[in-house]
């Protein structure tokens, strides 16, 4: 019985699937999609990945391990915004 229990636990402890974190950055007043915004994916205070939005305001981080992250967006002339996902 103990050996079977360990095999079941190993299935749950094994590698986790990677995910994609993506979104669109917009102006909070006009709703316009913002270009050239620096977007960081963070785990605590550590920057895990960084991207810059395109003309359509989108960003994407592929191959992210499952877990709890915050996304931080900053752009000249705007207040830096963080959202926990």
N, C-alpha and C positions, 0 to 999 in steps of 0.2 A: 504494500500500500504506500509506503514512504517513497519508493522509487517512482511510482506513478504520479504522486503529488508533485515531485520535483520536475517531472517532464511538463506537467501542465503549467507550473510556475514559469518555466523557461520560455514557453510560448508567449506569455505576457511580458516577460522581461526583455525579449528579443528586440531587434532594431525597430524603431518606429518609422512610419512612412513620412516622407517629406511632404510639405504643403507649399502652396503659393499664397503670398500675401500681396494684394493689389488694391488699388483704389484710384480716386480722382481727387485732385486738390482744386477747390473753387474759392472764389472771393465770397466771404460770408454775407456781404451786403448785396452785391449785384448778381451773384451766382455764376459769374464768368469763370471758365476754366483757366487755371494759371499755368503758364509756361516757365521753365527754368527754376522751379522750386526744388530746393535740396530736401530730400526725404531720407530719414534714417530709420532703420529697424533696430531697436534696442532691446537688450535683455538686461534689466537693471540699468546700470550706468554704462555698460559696454555696448559699443556700436557693432552690431552683427553684420550689417550691410548698409550700403548707401546708394541712392539713385537720384536722378534729376528728372523732373517731369518733362514730357514732350509738349508739343503744341496743343494737344488735346487734354492736357492736365493729368495724364495718367502716370502711374508708377507701378512697378512690379518687382517682387522679390521671389524667385523660384528656388526650390530645393531647401526650404526652411524646415528645420526639425520642429515637430509639434511642441508647443509650450506656450508660455505667457510672454507676450512682447508688447512694447509700446512703439508707436509710429510717431515720429517727430518731423514736422514740416517747418521750414524756415525760408523766408524770401525777403529781400530788401524792401522796406516800406510796409511790412506786415508784421504782426505779432507772431512769434513762434508758437506753434500749437502742437500739443502731444495728445495722443489718444491711445488708451490701453486696449489691446485686442486679445 
